[in-house]
C-alpha cells in the first residue's frame, strides 16, 4: 500500500516518527530532514500524485541517496524500498 506523505506531514518541521512494534524512533536524521525540506515547497505545491512522485523520486531521493552514500550508510533493497515508497 502506498503512503500519501501529505497526510503524514512528512515534510513538516517536526521529527518524523515511525511506530513500529510499539516503539517510536525517528525515521530521518536532522541532516536528512534538511535535504528533504529543500523540496518541501515544490512537493506541497504539486497538484497531482504524479507531480509529487516525480519530485520525490527524481529530485529528493537522489539527493538523499547521495548523502547516504557519502556518509557510509548502506541500505539493503528492502530498506531502500521502504524509504522511497511514494504514492
C-alpha positions in Angstrom: 0.0 0.0 0.0 1.4 3.4 -1.0 1.6 6.2 1.6 0.3 9.7 1.0 3.0 11.8 2.6 0.8 14.8 2.7 -1.4 13.1 5.3 1.6 12.2 7.4 3.0 15.8 7.3 6.2 14.1 6.1 7.9 17.3 5.0 6.9 19.2 8.1 9.3 20.8 10.6 8.8 18.1 13.3 10.7 14.9 13.5 9.2 12.0 11.6 8.3 9.2 13.9 7.8 5.5 13.0 5.6 3.5 15.2 6.9 0.0 14.6 6.5 -2.8 17.0 5.2 -0.4 19.7 8.4 1.7 19.7 9.0 5.2 18.5 12.1 6.2 16.6 13.0 8.9 14.1 12.9 7.7 10.5 15.1 10.5 9.2 18.0 12.3 10.9 18.2 16.1 11.3 20.6 16.2 8.3 18.3 14.1 6.2 15.3 16.4 7.1 17.3 19.4 5.9 17.7 17.7 2.5 14.0 16.8 2.4 12.8 20.2 3.4 14.7 21.8 0.5 12.0 20.2 -1.7 9.0 21.0 0.7 7.6 23.9 -1.2 7.8 22.2 -4.6 6.4 19.0 -3.2 3.5 20.7 -1.4 2.7 22.8 -4.5 2.3 19.7 -6.7 -1.3 19.4 -7.7 -1.3 15.6 -8.5 0.2 12.5 -7.2 2.2 12.2 -10.4 3.9 15.5 -9.7 4.6 14.6 -6.1 6.0 11.3 -7.2 8.2 13.0 -9.8 9.6 15.5 -7.2 10.3 12.8 -4.7 11.8 10.1 -7.0 13.7 12.3 -9.4 14.8 15.1 -7.2 14.6 14.5 -3.4 15.5 10.8 -3.2 18.6 11.1 -5.4 19.9 13.8 -3.0 19.2 11.6 0.0 20.8 8.5 -1.6 23.9 10.6 -2.4 24.0 11.9 1.1 23.7 8.3 2.5 26.4 7.1 0.1 28.8 10.0 1.0 28.3 9.3 4.7 28.7 5.5 4.5 25.1 4.5 5.0 24.2 1.4 3.0 20.6 0.3 2.9 19.6 -3.1 1.6 17.0 -3.4 -1.1 14.0 -3.7 1.4 15.1 -0.7 3.4 15.6 1.3 0.2 12.1 0.4 -1.0 10.5 1.4 2.4 12.4 4.7 2.4 11.4 5.5 -1.2 7.8 4.5 -1.2 5.8 7.3 -2.7 2.1 7.2 -3.8 
